[in-house]
Amino acid sequence: MKSSIPQIVLTGSSGFLGQHLLHSLIHEPLKGTANAALEIHALYGGMEGFPEAVSSMMSNSQVKVHVHQLDLTDSAKVQAWIDQYAAALDICVHSAALSVPRVCEKDPDKARALNVPTTFLEGLAKHNVRIIGLSTDQVYDGTKGNYKEDVDSVNPLNVYGQTKVQLEELVVKLSSSNVLLRSSIILGPKAPFLPEKAHGTFLHFCASRENQETTFFTDECRSVIATDTVVQIIRWFLQKIMLPATNETTKTTAGIFHMGGPDNVSRMDMAKAAFTLWISNRLSSAGGKGQDASPRSEESSGHHHGQWEIAKFDW
Ligand SMILES: NC(=O)c1ccc[n+]([C@@H]2O[C@H](COP(=O)([O-])OP(=O)(O)OC[C@H]3O[C@@H](n4cnc5c(N)ncnc54)[C@H](OP(=O)(O)O)[C@@H]3O)[C@@H](O)[C@H]2O)c1
């Protein structure tokens, strides 16, 4: 039985994006539903201190959050969780992933098990839970650019991209009402609950490279998107899906969608912008003192070998 209060399950809630989304849902309940209050099941993999960090931010919130530690690759535990909770759920935002491409390359089996959590997603589908899955622009091979969802075929060069294609295929097969959001690289402020434990974005990596020679790709171009924009897009889908279903809302809120910003920039462009912003902020707070933190411009290829990030990117 679905409950009268909308129930959402969010996987990867301790991750960079998951923390931002959870924080937003706690502090600004969704509009457009019969009852503005929500019940959220926030799933995480095992980040120490995460449940405590969430509960410390819950005062005055209308939203009820249940934090569950669940290894999505453990089929027996996942099935037990589904049996206990899935019948009452309405929507899942599936954000959990092994999201660092070079780590996926080293352990493809682990990447597949987590990025395509079949028992979990099939279990939700059996209970008619709509799924919003997070995918990536790395489903494309990058030879053409300016990709369109309805026109261009996927051809991932790396294990991370391959697992996301498998995720997309599964989610689409489970229901034509499901949603997949193929995101470009997401940049924004640190995670709100446990910033020191969740990974930072490329901006934070840049900030950590003061006075160190650093190589950035010039041939990996992305349509950078801000964290808050991604959060607002997911909120938009949640609100639309929770409105009473009509043919029209089903049509406009299902399928595969690209999420990207208006500019096409290389890692080098991003780094230069980050350093410029960071240096100018520091100059103003340091009373105009000069400094010498700037990246060394050097072209790095890797794009053609399926490597999208250099090993030094260890955030
Ligand atoms: N960040 C980007 O620029 C970007 C761009 C495009 C697409 N995406 C996609 O957007 C989603 C969110 O990205 P993100 O940057 O927020 O990822 P992230 O910070 O790496 O978060 C990964 C999440 O997965 C959880 N997790 C890891 N192993 C698990 C396991 N065995 N069982 C259950 N949960 C597990 C982690 O939990 P613990 O920490 O508690 O272990 C964490 O909450 C991902 O699907 C990613 O592929 C991200």
PDBQT file of the ligand as one rigid body, heavy atoms in Angstrom, charges set to zero:
ROOT
HETATM    1  N1  LIG A 401      29.700  14.341  -9.815  1.00  0.00    +0.000 N 
HETATM    2  C1  LIG A 401      29.633  14.496 -11.134  1.00  0.00    +0.000 C 
HETATM    3  O1  LIG A 401      30.287  15.382 -11.724  1.00  0.00    +0.000 OA
HETATM    4  C2  LIG A 401      28.740  13.572 -11.945  1.00  0.00    +0.000 A 
HETATM    5  C3  LIG A 401      28.629  13.776 -13.325  1.00  0.00    +0.000 A 
HETATM    6  C4  LIG A 401      27.781  12.949 -14.061  1.00  0.00    +0.000 A 
HETATM    7  C5  LIG A 401      27.065  11.941 -13.433  1.00  0.00    +0.000 A 
HETATM    8  N2  LIG A 401      27.205  11.753 -12.085  1.00  0.00    +0.000 N 
HETATM    9  C6  LIG A 401      26.429  10.678 -11.448  1.00  0.00    +0.000 C 
HETATM   10  O2  LIG A 401      25.653  11.287 -10.426  1.00  0.00    +0.000 OA
HETATM   11  C7  LIG A 401      25.551  10.401  -9.313  1.00  0.00    +0.000 C 
HETATM   12  C8  LIG A 401      26.047  11.099  -8.058  1.00  0.00    +0.000 C 
HETATM   13  O3  LIG A 401      27.429  11.411  -8.216  1.00  0.00    +0.000 OA
HETATM   14  P1  LIG A 401      28.299  11.837  -6.958  1.00  0.00    +0.000 P 
HETATM   15  O4  LIG A 401      29.398  12.665  -7.472  1.00  0.00    +0.000 OA
HETATM   16  O5  LIG A 401      27.413  12.377  -5.894  1.00  0.00    +0.000 OA
HETATM   17  O6  LIG A 401      28.863  10.427  -6.475  1.00  0.00    +0.000 OA
HETATM   18  P2  LIG A 401      29.679  10.109  -5.145  1.00  0.00    +0.000 P 
HETATM   19  O7  LIG A 401      29.958  11.344  -4.375  1.00  0.00    +0.000 OA
HETATM   20  O8  LIG A 401      30.841   9.267  -5.558  1.00  0.00    +0.000 OA
HETATM   21  O9  LIG A 401      28.677   9.239  -4.273  1.00  0.00    +0.000 OA
HETATM   22  C9  LIG A 401      28.620   7.870  -4.369  1.00  0.00    +0.000 C 
HETATM   23  C10 LIG A 401      27.553   7.374  -3.425  1.00  0.00    +0.000 C 
HETATM   24  O10 LIG A 401      27.405   5.964  -3.628  1.00  0.00    +0.000 OA
HETATM   25  C11 LIG A 401      27.391   5.331  -2.344  1.00  0.00    +0.000 C 
HETATM   26  N3  LIG A 401      27.912   3.972  -2.401  1.00  0.00    +0.000 N 
HETATM   27  C12 LIG A 401      29.177   3.580  -2.694  1.00  0.00    +0.000 A 
HETATM   28  N4  LIG A 401      29.263   2.236  -2.611  1.00  0.00    +0.000 NA
HETATM   29  C13 LIG A 401      28.035   1.783  -2.241  1.00  0.00    +0.000 A 
HETATM   30  C14 LIG A 401      27.492   0.493  -1.984  1.00  0.00    +0.000 A 
HETATM   31  N5  LIG A 401      28.220  -0.629  -2.121  1.00  0.00    +0.000 N 
HETATM   32  N6  LIG A 401      26.191   0.411  -1.633  1.00  0.00    +0.000 NA
HETATM   33  C15 LIG A 401      25.433   1.530  -1.500  1.00  0.00    +0.000 A 
HETATM   34  N7  LIG A 401      25.878   2.775  -1.744  1.00  0.00    +0.000 NA
HETATM   35  C16 LIG A 401      27.180   2.891  -2.096  1.00  0.00    +0.000 A 
HETATM   36  C17 LIG A 401      28.281   6.189  -1.475  1.00  0.00    +0.000 C 
HETATM   37  O11 LIG A 401      27.980   5.904  -0.115  1.00  0.00    +0.000 OA
HETATM   38  P3  LIG A 401      29.108   5.939   1.065  1.00  0.00    +0.000 P 
HETATM   39  O12 LIG A 401      29.945   7.145   0.804  1.00  0.00    +0.000 OA
HETATM   40  O13 LIG A 401      28.273   6.022   2.303  1.00  0.00    +0.000 OA
HETATM   41  O14 LIG A 401      29.863   4.666   0.927  1.00  0.00    +0.000 OA
HETATM   42  C18 LIG A 401      27.866   7.588  -1.926  1.00  0.00    +0.000 C 
HETATM   43  O15 LIG A 401      26.710   7.961  -1.241  1.00  0.00    +0.000 OA
HETATM   44  C19 LIG A 401      26.331   9.152  -9.674  1.00  0.00    +0.000 C 
HETATM   45  O16 LIG A 401      25.436   8.192 -10.184  1.00  0.00    +0.000 OA
HETATM   46  C20 LIG A 401      27.272   9.628 -10.753  1.00  0.00    +0.000 C 
HETATM   47  O17 LIG A 401      27.646   8.580 -11.618  1.00  0.00    +0.000 OA
HETATM   48  C21 LIG A 401      28.016  12.546 -11.316  1.00  0.00    +0.000 A 
ENDROOT
TORSDOF 0
